[in-house]
Amino acid sequence: MWILDTSADIGGIRFWGRDGESKRVAYTPAFLFTLDDPHLHRDMLDGLDERFGLSPCRVKTIFSEEEGYAIAASRKVAGLIEEQSRYSAKIYNLDLRPEQRFLAERGLTACALPGEDRFSPSFDRSLAMMEIGVADPPYRSRKVNSMSVDGKKITGSLPDMLGELAAALDDRNPDLILFPHADYWMPALVSSAEEHGILLFISRNGRYSRLSARSYWSYGRVVHREGALIPEGRCLIDAARSFTYRESGIAGVLLASRMTGLAPNLTARLTPGTLISGYENYEAIRRGIAVPFRKWHAEATRPIATLREADKGGMIFQPIPGVYDNVVQVDFTSMYPSIIVGKNLSPETVASGGDEGFLASVLAPVVGLRLKTKALKKVDKQYAGMDSLLKWMLVTSFGYTGYRNAKFGCIAVHEAITRHAREILIAAKECAEECGCHVLHGIVDSLWVAGGDIERFVRETEAATNIPTESEAYRWIAFLPMSDGTGAYNRYFGRLEDGTMKIRGVAARRGDTPPYIRRFQEEIFSVFERAECAAELPYLAGDVEELFHEAVSGLSSAAIADLVITRRVSRTEYKNRCIEGSAIRAYGMAGVAVEAGMEIGYVVRDGKRLVADPPWEAATADPAYYRVLLERAYEEVMPVFSWEKRGWQTR
């Protein structure tokens, strides 16, 4: 069976194939635990054996193998074992999804046939698909006035629309449904169908599992995950909210399932970090390695001098602001994961070396697959989604080595990775200079160089590091200044050899820039495309200034939708008055609950009084406020007209 979906219940797991085929198997997984001195806990062990049955076993971890016990009992029992042992008991395989564990133990996986290579970029993705839409704006109310199925509009009363939707589902029997904002609309649709006696089989058996909503910290910001009703037997993707789908498409969602053993209903809703963690868990179970419930190897206390020496992060060579001609950007492909693999870094090997470490061995095939998809996507765009998924998973694989709750993380590994990365970038800089190149900028895994023998530099660097690189050639590139006049690390733009612009860190690339402002700056970059070299940029100043005046005069007639500012809110209450606080209050008055980590859109009605409205209620916008945003976007790129051309030869 090609496994499309999996669902666990008490005592078993149901597997779903395409076209509604299903099969249930009996399965009651046991968790494992070890005790430092079992003789001290004989009464507890006897009681567990009498009530649940206790099986002595060997517990293999990435560090060692020791005597332990297997017991088929609930999470509550595991908590009692911890309490009664005064938390000396170590629990394993407790918080794994039963369906993932079943598949991993048998070498099977989701979205694949038995025996398929999980790391093949070519696999069967043929699924019957359907697209559902609700025309009404989400989060304003759950009232549905208009729907669509595969682009065909459905109107009428809600029962009539649900009846048509139910008929379409019965007729087409889709395996995969794309539904923007599905996780918002599904509770209302399912409850309304039940209320009116309509058999709406978005779930093939009418049953749904719930994924709870939550807000959490991720890489320094609060993120909100919408709650969801997850159907059984079909894959339902929230096409508007799914990060995995947005970044990697259906191919990426299915590849994530093949790698993790999790159903696409889950991989479409999980973050890249959770996906790489799920992949590591799958690999551990497949190899017979126990997955710890808690992380016991806490970071040891160290002198501050030792910490400063070890924890330095990535290397940066700060650029001098200016415009430079004939520059090449050289990027190391998947540098951090490649270091983990190449240097055999894992919690059990980082201090003393030894055989191939767990992290290095599980990431090696992912790095290998990424190299394949990166090459394949250049000739066939169908591989671009898979490449994007792998890129995100590999990026977070590094971050998770230092995450305090990572099952297979260790701060020493995190520090070792960055140490090797610093050494590689410094060595690459020295190699570039030996080849007659001048290094203009460098950040973590990228260098911008000009002059000299760049081909020799790339060849020798790849040979020395055993990490492949990719190069992009610029006709010219502008490194922008920070507020203190020094070079910004991540704000630049330039014209590539093919005539297109590459833009990073400016208003046109920021997610909170209103569409009107974004289009204005994009028009500026379209003008910049005409410059063949840095010396031609000053001659374009008049055209750019004209664009600015046109944008200012057009503000009064701009559509409200083009002035919406979208931001992720980190909190829902503010001590001081601010625009975001005003927007949150306006949402509340409209009956929309805002949670920390949610993205909200708003239009500034009065910038001085800090008044903002939700997009659906906004009737006017403050032209003075939006003119300031226009001026910032204009001034952000203006330095290219005042700088003299930077000559790397004379620096």
ZAMARGU-4260 file (C-alpha; in steps of 0.2 Angstrom, whole numbers, plus 5000, padded with zeros to 4 digits):
<rodrens>
0) 5000/5000/5000 | 5006/5018/4996 | 5002/5026/5013 | 4993/5042/5011 | 4988/5044/5029
5) 4989/5036/5046 | 4979/5037/5062 | 4981/5029/5079 | 4968/5024/5091 | 4968/5013/5107
10) 4976/4996/5102 | 4980/4999/5084 | 4984/5010/5069 | 4974/5013/5053 | 4983/5015/5037
15) 4975/5024/5022 | 4980/5022/5004 | 4974/5032/4989 | 4956/5031/4983 | 4950/5027/5001
20) 4959/5010/5003 | 4962/5007/5022 | 4969/4994/5033 | 4970/4993/5052 | 4983/4984/5062
25) 4984/4980/5080 | 4998/4989/5089 | 5002/4994/5107 | 5019/5002/5109 | 5029/5001/5125
30) 5040/5014/5132 | 5057/5010/5140 | 5065/5016/5156 | 5081/5013/5165 | 5086/5015/5184
35) 5103/5018/5191 | 5100/5005/5204 | 5085/4994/5201 | 5087/4985/5218 | 5081/5002/5227
40) 5065/5001/5217 | 5060/4983/5219 | 5043/4987/5226 | 5039/4999/5211 | 5045/4986/5198
45) 5035/4972/5206 | 5019/4983/5206 | 5022/4988/5188 | 5025/4970/5183 | 5009/4964/5192
50) 4998/4977/5184 | 5005/4980/5166 | 5018/4967/5163 | 5036/4972/5164 | 5049/4965/5151
55) 5068/4967/5155 | 5077/4973/5140 | 5093/4981/5133 | 5091/5000/5131 | 5103/5007/5117
60) 5106/5026/5117 | 5118/5036/5106 | 5130/5035/5121 | 5129/5017/5127 | 5119/5002/5130
65) 5112/4997/5147 | 5099/4986/5156 | 5081/4993/5157 | 5063/4988/5156 | 5049/4989/5143
70) 5031/4993/5148 | 5015/4995/5138 | 5007/5009/5149 | 5001/5027/5148 | 5011/5043/5150
75) 5003/5045/5167 | 5012/5029/5173 | 5028/5036/5166 | 5026/5051/5176 | 5023/5041/5192
80) 5039/5031/5188 | 5049/5047/5188 | 5041/5053/5204 | 5043/5037/5214 | 5061/5035/5208
85) 5064/5054/5213 | 5068/5057/5195 | 5082/5045/5193 | 5073/5035/5181 | 5076/5039/5163
90) 5061/5037/5151 | 5063/5033/5132 | 5051/5032/5117 | 5037/5039/5127 | 5032/5054/5117
95) 5033/5047/5099 | 5018/5046/5088 | 5013/5027/5087 | 5011/5027/5068 | 5028/5035/5066
100) 5035/5022/5077 | 5026/5007/5069 | 5033/5012/5052 | 5051/5016/5058 | 5052/4999/5067
105) 5048/4990/5051 | 5058/5001/5039 | 5042/5008/5031 | 5037/5026/5028 | 5022/5037/5023
110) 5019/5042/5004 | 5029/5027/4998 | 5028/5009/4994 | 5037/4996/5004 | 5056/4995/4999
115) 5056/5013/4991 | 5072/5023/4994 | 5066/5038/5005 | 5080/5048/4999 | 5076/5047/4980
120) 5071/5064/4972 | 5060/5055/4960 | 5044/5046/4967 | 5026/5043/4963 | 5016/5059/4968
125) 5000/5055/4958 | 4985/5060/4969 | 4967/5065/4965 | 4966/5083/4970 | 4953/5096/4974
130) 4953/5114/4978 | 4941/5121/4990 | 4939/5140/4994 | 4928/5151/5005 | 4927/5169/4998
135) 4923/5177/5014 | 4938/5185/5024 | 4944/5174/5038 | 4946/5179/5056 | 4932/5192/5054
140) 4918/5180/5057 | 4914/5162/5053 | 4899/5166/5042 | 4901/5158/5025 | 4892/5167/5011
145) 4901/5160/4996 | 4912/5145/4992 | 4921/5137/4977 | 4926/5120/4972 | 4940/5119/4959
150) 4937/5137/4954 | 4918/5135/4952 | 4908/5147/4963 | 4895/5140/4974 | 4882/5151/4982
155) 4865/5150/4991 | 4861/5145/5009 | 4875/5137/5019 | 4866/5120/5019 | 4864/5121/5000
160) 4883/5125/4998 | 4888/5111/5010 | 4877/5099/5000 | 4885/5104/4984 | 4902/5102/4992
165) 4897/5085/4999 | 4892/5079/4981 | 4908/5085/4974 | 4918/5076/4987 | 4908/5060/4983
170) 4910/5062/4965 | 4928/5066/4964 | 4934/5056/4979 | 4950/5067/4981 | 4966/5061/4990
175) 4972/5078/4993 | 4963/5094/4996 | 4970/5112/4995 | 4959/5124/5005 | 4966/5141/5010
180) 4963/5145/5028 | 4956/5127/5030 | 4961/5127/5049 | 4950/5142/5052 | 4935/5137/5042
185) 4934/5118/5045 | 4926/5119/5063 | 4912/5130/5056 | 4909/5119/5041 | 4910/5102/5050
190) 4898/5108/5064 | 4886/5116/5051 | 4885/5100/5041 | 4882/5090/5057 | 4868/5102/5062
195) 4859/5100/5045 | 4862/5082/5043 | 4874/5083/5028 | 4886/5069/5026 | 4902/5080/5023
200) 4916/5067/5020 | 4931/5079/5020 | 4937/5065/5032 | 4934/5048/5023 | 4927/5040/5038
205) 4919/5056/5046 | 4932/5056/5060 | 4944/5071/5064 | 4958/5073/5076 | 4962/5089/5084
210) 4979/5099/5083 | 4978/5112/5097 | 4982/5130/5094 | 4998/5137/5103 | 5010/5151/5103
215) 5028/5148/5106 | 5046/5156/5104 | 5056/5152/5088 | 5072/5160/5084 | 5069/5175/5094
220) 5051/5178/5090 | 5034/5172/5095 | 5025/5161/5082 | 5007/5156/5083 | 5000/5139/5076
225) 4982/5139/5072 | 4972/5124/5079 | 4966/5112/5066 | 4954/5098/5063 | 4963/5085/5054
230) 4953/5072/5043 | 4957/5054/5041 | 4960/5046/5025 | 4963/5062/5015 | 4977/5075/5016
235) 4970/5093/5019 | 4982/5107/5017 | 4979/5125/5023 | 4986/5133/5007 | 4986/5150/5015
240) 4994/5146/5032 | 5005/5130/5029 | 5024/5136/5029 | 5029/5119/5022 | 5017/5120/5007
245) 5020/5139/5004 | 5039/5136/5003 | 5040/5119/4995 | 5023/5114/4987 | 5015/5097/4987
250) 5031/5089/4982 | 5039/5096/4998 | 5025/5091/5009 | 5026/5073/5003 | 5045/5072/5004
255) 5044/5077/5022 | 5032/5063/5025 | 5044/5050/5017 | 5058/5056/5027 | 5049/5057/5044
260) 5036/5044/5043 | 5023/5057/5047 | 5007/5059/5037 | 5006/5074/5025 | 4992/5081/5036
265) 5005/5083/5049 | 5020/5088/5039 | 5010/5102/5031 | 5007/5109/5048 | 5024/5107/5056
270) 5039/5119/5056 | 5055/5114/5048 | 5063/5112/5065 | 5049/5100/5071 | 5052/5091/5054
275) 5070/5088/5057 | 5067/5083/5074 | 5054/5070/5068 | 5066/5064/5055 | 5080/5061/5068
280) 5067/5052/5079 | 5062/5041/5065 | 5080/5037/5061 | 5084/5033/5079 | 5069/5021/5080
285) 5074/5013/5064 | 5091/5009/5070 | 5085/5003/5087 | 5091/5018/5097 | 5080/5024/5111
290) 5073/5042/5110 | 5075/5051/5127 | 5059/5058/5134 | 5069/5072/5143 | 5086/5079/5140
295) 5097/5074/5155 | 5114/5080/5148 | 5113/5098/5153 | 5126/5111/5149 | 5140/5111/5162
300) 5145/5126/5172 | 5160/5135/5164 | 5171/5150/5167 | 5165/5165/5158 | 5182/5166/5149
305) 5180/5148/5142 | 5162/5152/5137 | 5167/5168/5128 | 5181/5158/5119 | 5169/5144/5113
310) 5153/5153/5110 | 5157/5166/5096 | 5144/5162/5083 | 5147/5164/5064 | 5161/5174/5056
315) 5157/5191/5048 | 5168/5202/5037 | 5160/5219/5038 | 5158/5228/5021 | 5163/5246/5018
320) 5147/5254/5011 | 5148/5258/4993 | 5145/5252/4975 | 5157/5239/4967 | 5159/5233/4950
325) 5162/5215/4944 | 5159/5206/4961 | 5156/5187/4963 | 5147/5180/4978 | 5153/5163/4983
330) 5141/5153/4994 | 5145/5136/5003 | 5131/5124/5000 | 5123/5118/5017 | 5139/5123/5026
335) 5134/5119/5044 | 5126/5102/5040 | 5141/5098/5029 | 5152/5102/5044 | 5142/5090/5055
340) 5144/5076/5043 | 5162/5080/5038 | 5169/5083/5055 | 5158/5068/5063 | 5150/5080/5076
345) 5137/5072/5087 | 5134/5073/5106 | 5143/5056/5109 | 5158/5060/5097 | 5161/5079/5100
350) 5173/5077/5115 | 5183/5061/5110 | 5179/5057/5092 | 5176/5038/5089 | 5165/5029/5076
355) 5152/5038/5065 | 5141/5049/5076 | 5122/5048/5076 | 5119/5066/5070 | 5133/5065/5056
360) 5126/5048/5050 | 5107/5054/5049 | 5111/5070/5041 | 5123/5063/5028 | 5109/5057/5016
365) 5099/5073/5018 | 5115/5083/5013 | 5117/5071/4999 | 5099/5073/4993 | 5100/5092/4994
370) 5115/5092/4982 | 5105/5081/4970 | 5089/5092/4971 | 5100/5108/4970 | 5107/5102/4953
375) 5091/5095/4947 | 5080/5111/4950 | 5091/5120/4937 | 5085/5109/4923 | 5068/5104/4930
380) 5058/5116/4941 | 5048/5101/4949 | 5063/5098/4960 | 5063/5116/4967 | 5050/5113/4981
385) 5059/5098/4987 | 5076/5108/4987 | 5067/5121/4997 | 5061/5109/5010 | 5078/5101/5012
390) 5086/5118/5013 | 5075/5123/5028 | 5077/5106/5037 | 5096/5107/5035 | 5096/5125/5041
395) 5086/5121/5057 | 5097/5105/5060 | 5111/5116/5065 | 5100/5127/5077 | 5093/5111/5085
400) 5110/5106/5090 | 5110/5120/5103 | 5091/5119/5107 | 5089/5115/5126 | 5076/5102/5123
405) 5082/5094/5107 | 5083/5075/5109 | 5099/5074/5101 | 5106/5091/5104 | 5122/5097/5113
410) 5128/5114/5116 | 5146/5108/5113 | 5141/5102/5096 | 5133/5119/5092 | 5149/5127/5097
415) 5160/5115/5087 | 5150/5118/5071 | 5152/5137/5073 | 5171/5135/5077 | 5174/5125/5061
420) 5163/5137/5051 | 5174/5152/5057 | 5190/5143/5052 | 5183/5138/5035 | 5178/5156/5031
425) 5194/5163/5037 | 5204/5150/5027 | 5193/5154/5012 | 5197/5173/5014 | 5215/5169/5015
430) 5214/5158/4999 | 5205/5172/4990 | 5219/5184/4994 | 5232/5172/4989 | 5223/5170/4972
435) 5224/5189/4970 | 5205/5192/4975 | 5199/5206/4986 | 5186/5201/4999 | 5173/5214/5001
440) 5161/5206/5012 | 5158/5189/5021 | 5145/5182/5032 | 5144/5165/5040 | 5144/5154/5024
445) 5146/5167/5010 | 5160/5178/5003 | 5159/5193/4991 | 5175/5194/4981 | 5182/5205/4966
450) 5197/5204/4955 | 5210/5190/4954 | 5208/5172/4949 | 5191/5168/4956 | 5190/5151/4947
455) 5206/5145/4956 | 5200/5152/4972 | 5183/5142/4971 | 5193/5126/4965 | 5205/5127/4979
460) 5192/5131/4993 | 5181/5117/4988 | 5196/5105/4988 | 5202/5111/5005 | 5185/5110/5013
465) 5176/5096/5004 | 5161/5107/5003 | 5153/5112/4986 | 5150/5131/4983 | 5139/5141/4971
470) 5144/5157/4963 | 5134/5172/4957 | 5142/5186/4947 | 5136/5204/4949 | 5139/5218/4936
475) 5138/5229/4951 | 5133/5228/4969 | 5129/5241/4983 | 5132/5237/5001 | 5121/5249/5011
480) 5126/5258/5028 | 5118/5256/5045 | 5112/5271/5055 | 5130/5274/5061 | 5137/5274/5044
485) 5146/5257/5045 | 5142/5243/5033 | 5126/5233/5035 | 5129/5214/5036 | 5113/5209/5027
490) 5106/5224/5017 | 5112/5225/4999 | 5106/5224/4981 | 5115/5222/4964 | 5113/5218/4946
495) 5118/5201/4941 | 5126/5195/4925 | 5109/5190/4918 | 5102/5208/4920 | 5091/5204/4935
500) 5092/5212/4952 | 5096/5203/4968 | 5089/5212/4983 | 5091/5208/5001 | 5086/5217/5018
505) 5077/5232/5010 | 5059/5238/5011 | 5054/5228/4996 | 5059/5212/5004 | 5052/5215/5022
510) 5036/5206/5026 | 5028/5222/5035 | 5030/5233/5020 | 5013/5239/5013 | 5011/5233/4995
515) 5010/5252/4989 | 5027/5255/4996 | 5034/5238/4990 | 5029/5242/4972 | 5037/5259/4973
520) 5054/5252/4978 | 5052/5238/4966 | 5050/5251/4952 | 5066/5259/4958 | 5075/5243/4956
525) 5068/5241/4939 | 5076/5258/4934 | 5093/5252/4942 | 5092/5237/4931 | 5097/5248/4916
530) 5114/5252/4924 | 5127/5241/4916 | 5140/5247/4929 | 5141/5258/4945 | 5146/5273/4935
535) 5129/5273/4926 | 5119/5274/4942 | 5120/5293/4945 | 5112/5296/4928 | 5097/5287/4934
540) 5094/5299/4949 | 5081/5309/4940 | 5070/5295/4935 | 5070/5288/4953 | 5066/5305/4959
545) 5051/5306/4947 | 5045/5289/4953 | 5045/5296/4971 | 5035/5311/4967 | 5023/5301/4957
550) 5021/5289/4972 | 5018/5303/4984 | 5005/5311/4973 | 4996/5294/4971 | 4995/5291/4990
555) 4978/5300/4991 | 4970/5288/4978 | 4979/5272/4984 | 4968/5257/4987 | 4966/5253/5006
560) 4971/5236/5002 | 4988/5242/4996 | 4991/5251/5012 | 4989/5236/5024 | 5004/5234/5035
565) 5006/5215/5040 | 5015/5211/5056 | 5017/5197/5068 | 5013/5202/5086 | 5023/5196/5100
570) 5011/5201/5113 | 4993/5206/5115 | 4995/5219/5129 | 5006/5234/5128 | 5010/5246/5142
575) 5013/5261/5131 | 5003/5267/5117 | 5008/5261/5100 | 5001/5257/5083 | 5001/5238/5085
580) 4992/5240/5102 | 4979/5250/5093 | 4977/5237/5080 | 4975/5223/5092 | 4961/5233/5102
585) 4952/5236/5085 | 4953/5218/5082 | 4945/5214/5099 | 4931/5227/5096 | 4927/5218/5080
590) 4926/5202/5089 | 4942/5194/5083 | 4953/5187/5096 | 4972/5190/5093 | 4985/5178/5100
595) 5003/5181/5103 | 5013/5176/5087 | 4998/5179/5075 | 5000/5189/5060 | 4988/5204/5059
600) 4985/5217/5045 | 4980/5235/5049 | 4979/5252/5041 | 4985/5267/5050 | 4971/5280/5051
605) 4980/5293/5062 | 4999/5291/5064 | 5000/5305/5077 | 4986/5298/5088 | 4992/5280/5085
610) 4975/5274/5078 | 4974/5259/5067 | 4960/5249/5059 | 4958/5231/5053 | 4958/5231/5034
615) 4940/5226/5032 | 4935/5241/5043 | 4947/5254/5036 | 4939/5268/5026 | 4954/5281/5026
620) 4972/5281/5029 | 4984/5294/5036 | 4994/5301/5020 | 5007/5309/5031 | 5011/5292/5040
625) 5012/5283/5023 | 5023/5297/5015 | 5036/5294/5029 | 5036/5276/5024 | 5038/5281/5006
630) 5053/5293/5011 | 5061/5279/5020 | 5060/5267/5006 | 5067/5281/4994 | 5081/5286/5006
635) 5086/5268/5009 | 5093/5267/4991 | 5098/5285/4988 | 5116/5282/4994 | 5120/5274/4977
640) 5119/5291/4969 | 5130/5300/4981 | 5144/5287/4983 | 5159/5288/4972 | 5162/5271/4964
645) 5172/5260/4976 | 5188/5254/4968 | 5192/5237/4976 | 5210/5238/4968 | 5214/5254/4978
650) 5206/5249/4995
</rodrens>
